[in-house]
Amino acid sequence: MKLLASALSLGLLGSAVALPAAAPASWQQDEGESYEELRARELEGLVARFKEHAEWCKKKKLWLQRALAYEAVLRFLPDDEEAHRGLGHKKQRDGSWEEGKRPKPIDRSKRDLEEAMSRRAEISGPFVDALRALYERQGDKLPALLKDKIIADVLAVDPESEWGRGLRFEVKLEGQWVMMEVANAAEGRGELIKLEAKTRAELKPAKEVELNSVERGLEISFTTALERGGVRVVGTVEDEELRTCSENLRVARDLLREYVGGQCAYSSDLTYFLLRNKSEQGTFLARHPKVADGQREFLLGLESATLEGARDFGSWSGDKHRRLDSACRQGISNLLFNGHQITHEHGWAFEGVGLYFTHKITGTHLTWFVSPSRYLSAKDDAAMREKLSKRDVDWLDEARALLEEGELPSFFQLYGKSVNKLSTEDLLVCNAAVAFFVEGRPGALPRILKKIGKGLTAHEVFLEELGMDLRQFDERLRQWLVETAD
């Protein structure tokens, strides 16, 4: 494996104690000094002091602290031979370095460990203070990439910097620094499951009501009409299915209000029709006053539809689970539009929220709005869709599999696509992005969707709400997928 020194790996190796130390004159920073000037001025002396520290640690048999010192050197001089050899790396013919087979270093002398921490603090403290002052002085004027470089430098010399870790939204979990979204994931997922169950258990039963004039005019033999909490469900299917649909739609509203935004609401007089077959679909579309003559032929080719005005919806698949899935998806679409003006044009949000929450409510992934795969043959794409439709398939695991194979699409490449331009693989990214927010970064999704619905650009929204651009978010999402794998 080719080696790249990383602040993340450093953060998992050890710690430092920040102690007061007098800064040498060379550390005094000119307030007009740039990052490059500061770094160039101090680099030679900083590296030399870390190498001296590594030698001291060797004499004291502090092998972990020695490794940390050499890792810090590689942050600034990636090809430094002394540091590579000190870490046991093997130089290849092409000039690259590969990790040797060595046990994880540990500190043998606990007695000298406190002194080692003090020595490291004396080396790193002034440099960290100078970088932090530069970061805070220039603030929003610093490009995102430069901010990342400054933070990475800080963590390279002081892996335990709470300031640097905080800017990366990292927290301690079982003694190691991890992304806050990783630390939150398991608990966040559990809380959502509990809330769904609690919400469903507390629902009041829907009441049987009389058919209205529109429903009577359809001349269809409906089983019953149910209504509760602004949700009306009418159909020819069994009573149990109608009641489940009513519950699902009401649970969806409560969950979206909790996780997507308190303003999420259904259109007034919302009615969902559940029909058993294509024959009843034909009668329904021929007689419903909201279906224009020019729309009828198109709607006959669908398994479900939203009628003009977005108050009447229908599903007529021959399969019960597909009907309930599409009803939930359409309900969530209505909530998204009324809550944040999210439409088919906002592909990742429309599909991601719909797929994620429908699965949490119904346990199924059966209603998608996508184009064929950009990477697979028609046969393989059909097989992939069939697999993803199975109840026991974990879409996050499928995203991880594509990531490992190098075939997971990038979020920043699909962000601006409408629903009709998303591929099967894109859906896995959309679902993963919403899972990242709901489970790992609670509170961020409502603000992001609100601004997206108002027409703000992706660059503006993610920088304002997350402090990162789309490429940085994509990297963080991918890391989250890896680190939350069971």
N, C-alpha and C positions, 0 to 999 in steps of 0.2 A: 504494500500500500504506500503510495507517495505521501510524503509528510508535508503538512503545512502547519506552522505554528498558529494556534488559535487561542483567543482569549477564553473561549468556552472550555477548552481542555484544561487550561490553566486553572480556571475556576473550580474544577473538580479535583484538583490535586492537593491544594493546601490552603493556608490562611496567612494573614499578616496582621500584626498589631500596630496600629498607628500611634507612634510615640513622638512627642515634640523633639525637634532637632533643629539646630541652627543651620540655616541654608548657606552654603558657600556663596561667595560673591557672584560666581558665574551663574547662579540660579536666579538672580534678580531679573525680573522680566520687564522689558520695555512695553508699555501699554499699547504701543503701535505695532508691536511685533506680531507677525503672522504665525500660523501653526507650523508652516514649513521652516521658517527662520528659527523658531524656538526649538524645534526638533533637531535641525541640523547643528545648531550651536551646542546642544547638550548630548547628542548621540554618542560621541566618542567616549566622553567621560563616564556616561551612564553604563555603557556596555562594559567598559573596563572594570567598573566597580562591581557589577554583577558577576563578572568572571572571577574577581578576587573573592567575592562572597561564596561562589561555588567551591573554590579551593578550600576555603575555611570550613565549609560544611562537610567536605570530604574528610578533613582531618578529624572532625567531630562525629563522623559516621551518621550525619544527618542527610541520608540519601534522598529523601523526599524533598527537602529544602534545596538540596543541590540541583535536583531535576527542575524545580520551579525556577531557579536562577538561570539555568541554561535555556529553559523555555522562554523566559523573558528576553534573553539575548536573541533568540530566533525570531521573535516578534519584530525586532528592528533590523536584524541581519539574517535573513532566511537561509543564506548559504554559509554561515559561519561554521568552519570545519571543527573548531575546538568544541563548540556547543553541541554539534551533531554527534561527535565522537564521545563526548561526555554523557550523552543520553543513550549511547549504544547503537546509534544508527549506522547503517552500512552504505557506503557510497557505491553507486552503480556506474556502469560504463558510460551512460549518457550524462553523468554529472548529477543525477538526482540522488536523493537519500531515501532509504527504506528502513523501517523500524526493525530492529533486531529482536530476537526472542529473549526477552529478559523479564524476570518477575517484577511486579509493581514495586517501585521503591518505597521504603518505609524508613522512618527516623529511628535509629537504634539508641541514640542518646537523648532521653527525655530531659535529662538534667540541663543540657545545653540548648534546648529548644527555645526557651524564652529569650536567651541572648541572640539566637539566630533571628527571631522575630524583630527584635530591637534593631539589629544590624540592617535588616531588609527595610525597615521603616525609615532609617536614616538615609538609605540609598534612594528609595522611591518617593518619600514624602514631598520634598521640594518640587520634584518633577510633576507629581500628581497635582500639587497645589497650583503650579503654573498653568497646567492644562485646564484645570477646572476654572481658574480665573479667566482664561481665554474663552472658554465655552460660555461662561455666564455673562461675560462682558459683551460678546457679540450676539449671543442669543439667537433670535430668529433670522439674523443675517447669515448665519452659517448654513451652507447647503447640507442636506440630509446625509450625504456621503461623507462629508468632512466631520460631521458630528459623530458618525459611526467610527471614524478613524481615531478621533480623540478618546472616545470611550474605550475602544479596543486597546489603545496605548495605556490608559489608566489601569485597566484590568490585567494587562500583561505584567505590569510591575507591582500591582496591588490587587490580587484576585479577590480579596475580601472587601474591596471598596463598596460601601453601601451606597454611596453617591452614584458610582458607575453602574452597579447592579440595579439600582432604582430606575435609572434612565432606560435600562433595557427591560424594565418590568420583570425583574427576576426576584425570586424569593428562595429562602432555604427550605428544602424538603429532605428530611432524613439526612441532614448534614451536608447536602450538596445544593449548589445553586442551580435552579431550573427556571424556565419561563413561568410566569405567574399563571398562564393559561394551562400549562401542564399540571401545576399544583392544584388548580381549581377543577380540572376536568372530571375526575371521578366523583367528587362531591356535587359538582354542578349537574352532572347527568343524573345522579341519584335524587337530587332535589326536584328535578323536572318530573321524574317518574312518580315520585311521591305526590307532587302537586296534581298530576293528571289523575291519579287514583283518588285522591281526596276530592277533587272537583267533581268527578263522575259520581262518587258516592253521595255527595251532597245535593245532586240535581233533583229537582222535583219532577215527578212523572208528567209527561206531556198529556194534555187533555184532548179527548175526542171532541171535535167541533163539526158544525154543519158545513157542507160544501158551499162555496160562494157561487155567484152567478157565472163567473168565467169557468169554474171547474165543472159546473153542471152543463154548461154549453159544449164542453168537449165530448160529451156523450160516451164516456169511458166508465166502465164499472169499477170504481175505486173501492179498495178495501175499507179505507177510512181516511179521515183528515185529522192530523194532530197539530196542536199548537202550544207553545210555551216560550216565554221570554223573548218574544219577537221573532221566533223561528217557527215556520209552518211547513209541515211535511205531508204530502199527499201522494198516494200511490196505489198500484194494483198488486204489489208484493205483500208478503205476509206481515201481519201486525208487528211481530218481533223485529223485523228488518226496519220498518218505519220508525219504531221507537229507538232502535240503535242509531239510525241516521240522525234523528232529532238530538239524541245525547251527544253524538260526535260533533255536530255543528255547534252546540252550546259549549262543549269542552274546548273546542278550537278557539272560540271567541275569548274565553277566559285565559287560555294559555298565551294567545297572541297579545292580549292586553298586558300580561305579566312580562313577556319577553320581547315583544316587538313594539309595543306602544299602547298607552292607556286609551288613546283615541280610536283604536281599531273597533269598528262597529259594522254590523250588517246594514244593508239598505233597508229602508222601512218597507214593511209588508213583504219581506223575503219569503218566497215559497219554493220548496224543492219537490220536484215530481220524480218518483221512482216507478219505472214501468218495467214489465217483465220481459218484453220482447220487441222485435222490429215491427210487428204488426201494430202494436199499441203505439209505437213511436210514430208510425205513419199517420195514424188517426190524430194523435196529439199535435203533430206539426201541421196537419191540414186544417185543424179547427182552432188552434190557439190564436187569439187576436194579435199577439206580439210577434208572430212569424209572418214576415212579408213574403209575397210570392217569389221574389228573386232570391230569397235565402233558403227556401224550402229544400231545393235539390241538394245544396251544399250540406245542410244540417242532417239530411237523411244519411249521409256518409259518415257521420260521427256517432260515437257511443254515448256522448253527453254534450250538452250545449248550455250556453248562457244566452237567454233571449234578450231582445232589445229592452233597454232600460235597467238591466242588471238587477231585476227583482224576482224574476222567474227563471228557474234552472231545472234541467232535467237530465236523467241518466236512464238508459234503456238497454244496457248490456244484458246478455243472457246469463251472466254470472253475478251472484249476490255480492261477492267480495269486490269485484270491479265496480259495481254500482256504488257501494259504500265508500270505496276509495276515491272515486271521481267526485262524489258528493262532497267529501271532506276537502279535496283539492279546490273545488270551485268555491266552497265557502271561504277557504283561506284566501283565495284570490280576491274575493269581494272585500274581505277584511283589510287586506293590504292596500287595495285601491282607496277605500274610504279612510283608512288610517294615514297613509303616506303618499297617495297618488302613484303607487307602484303598479306598473302595467307590464304587458308582454315585452315592451321595449327594454325594460330593466331585467334582462334575462337571468343573470346570476341570482338576483334577489328574489325574483318571481318564482323561479324553479327551486332555488335553494331553500327558501322558507317553506314553500308548498310541500316539497318532498320530505324535508326533515320533520315538520310537525305532523304531516299526515301519517308518517310512519309511527311517530310517538303515540298517535291517537288510535289508529286502526291496525298497526302492525304490518302494513303492506306498503309496497312501492309499485303501483300498477298504472298510474296516470302520469304520462310524460308528454312533453311538447318539444321534440327535438328533431334534428336532421340526422341523416346517416353518419356513421363514424368516418372520420377523416383518415384513419389509419388502417382499419380492418376491411376485409372483403365483405360483401353483402351477407354471405353465409356466416362468417365469424361475428359480424355485428349482430345478426339475428340471434346467434347463440349467446352472445354477451347479454343482450336484452332479456332473453329468456332466463338466464341465470340471475340477473339483477331483479327479476320479478318474483323470485322465490322468497318466501317469508323469512327463512332462516339465514339469508345472506346479509352480512354486515357490509354496508356500503363504505364505511371508513376502512375496513380491511381491504376491500377491493381497490380503494384509492391508494392504500399503502402498497399493494401488489404492483400497481402500475408505476408508482413512484420508484420502487426498487428496480423495475425493468427499464426505467428511464423514459416511460411513455405517458406519464401523467401530464396533462396540459397545464400551462402556467396560468395562474389567476389573472395576471395583468394582460394576458392575451385574449381572455374571454370576457373581461369586465364590461366592455362596451357593446357586447353582442345582444341582439334581441333573442327571444325564445326560439324563433324559427332558424337561427343560425348556430345554435348550440348542438354539439354532437353528443353521442352517448357518453364518451369519456368526460366531456365537459360537465355533465350532470354530477359526476362523482366529486368534482372540484367544488361545484356550487353547494352541494350537500355538506361537504367538509368545511367550507367557509362558514356556513351558518352554524354548524356544530361547534366550531372554534369560538364563535362569539357567544352562543347560548351557554355552552358549558364552561368556557375558559375565560371569557371577558364580559361578564354580565353587565348590562347597562349601556354597552357601546352600540349594539345593533339598532335600538330605536333612534338614536341620534344620527347614525349613518343613513338609515332609510329615510328619515325626515329630510335630510339635506339632498339626498339623491332624488327624492320625489319633487323637490323644488327646482331641480335642474342644475345643481352644482356639479362641477367636474369631479371625476374620480380623484384626480391629483389633489384638489382642494379638500375633499371630504376626508380622505385617509390621512393627509398631513394634519388637518385640524383635529381630528378625533383620535388618531392613533399615534401621531408623531412619526409616521413612516410613509414612504411612497408605495406605489403598488408592487414594485419589485421587492422592496424590503418586506412588505406584508406577505408576498408569495413565499419568500424564504422562511419567514416565521411560521406560516401555515404548514409548510413541508416539514419543518423541524418538529412542529407540534404533532403531526401525524406519526412521525418516527418515535417520538418520546412518549406518546400515549398508547403505543401498541402494547397489548397484553403479553 
